[in-house]
Amino acid sequence: MTLTEPTTVIDPGHFRSVLGHFPTGVVAITSTDSAGTPVGMAVGSFTSVSLDPALVAFLPDKGSSTFPKIREAGRFCVNVLGAGQQDVCRSLALKGSDKFAAISWSPTPHGNPRIHDSIAWIDCTIDTIHDAGDHFLVIGRVTSLEVDEANSPLIFFQGGYGCFSSTSLTAPGEADLLRPLSIVDQARPEMDAVAHELGVECCASVAIRDQLVLVGSSMSSALHTSPHIRLGQRMPFVPPLALPLMAWAEGREFDRWIGRGGETLDRDLLVQAVSRVRDRGWSLVLRSDAQVRFEGAVARLPLTGATGDLAADVTEAARGLSLEGYEPAEIDPAAPYDVRIISAPVFGKNGQPVLLLSLYQLPRQLSGAVVEQYRDRLISAAETVTATLGGHTPSTA
């Protein structure tokens, strides 16, 4: 007996409605026709396919009047559109007119239009084209790619354009981690080396508006523990947290940051601590009850979907921090220290901190001499990453 699979008919409208609940990024696929005129189309069906070889894909409608020109060219550029580029989508949707009349662009290495202000561009040659119902599945072989703008991406959701936004403590609306993550990629070898040599955890964090975000972590295999702070964790960026990220700030920026601190902070002592960090180029935090309470509140905070109570607990614990244990003026080589964090900044091309490298999970009760050894190795790592980025410290500007 032969079994025949029943044919299920899916209503197109219902199909679109259900799939509309899945947000997609928006890209502009661009190329040039046989006369060298730019052509392009906006799609929400772009995806990564393979790392080795580097392949990507998009799915144009078979009824598209633009795709045949891209197919004939045999090459295309994927422009990852930013949240403020809805006008590009509208221009590319025009029929029977010059779609690029209002679009600023320049050619990629392969001659494809690279739309200005896009987040990133990916140059490709057409590898294969497959039939996929009422669409084509176009596989592109990547020839070059680059990130141009560290902005929030344009999102298509339930029939409309938008961008990521949230009032949650764990996801600030305008935060974008593309550039910080690219910096962490360059810092990774030094972070791994430090963690392995010292038997600790080496973390990387950045300041995004009024939040401190952990963007990288390297763990020594000798620890046999979980990371001290989860990757992607966000917390309020208030004094005295991560002092090196603000030690070279001036004017209103510095005043706003100090204003976020709790009532227990003495402004004059805080300014002295910041000056100490700036003068010596590194930071030391010793164990204190307030610091332990704050870290516990952060540990209870989920990466996404935090309730108001949990977020409030973190904010309250942060504002309860004092300068106890922060930036001791002197280190006695013979004295014992219960170290919580040692940090050193990485500087960018403008001579400002772009990343903070920190040592966590250090052994308890270190002598001052050993603390200085840990400090020196971390400073060396931060200087190496700074050089890798083409950066410089403010004193060498």
Beta strands, then each sheet from edge to edge (+ up, - down):
strand 1: 24-25
strand 2: 27-32
strand 3: 38-43
strand 4: 47-50
strand 5: 55-58
strand 6: 75-80
strand 7: 105-107
strand 8: 113-115
strand 9: 120-132
strand 10: 135-147
strand 11: 155-157
strand 12: 160-162
strand 13: 201-208
strand 14: 211-219
strand 15: 234-236
strand 16: 283-286
strand 17: 336-337
strand 18: 339-347
strand 19: 353-360
strand 20: 366-367
sheet 1: 1+ 11- 12+
sheet 2: 3+ 2- 6+ 9- 10+ 5- 4+
sheet 3: 7+ 8-
sheet 4: 15+ 14- 13+ 19- 18+ 16-
sheet 5: 17+ 20-
end
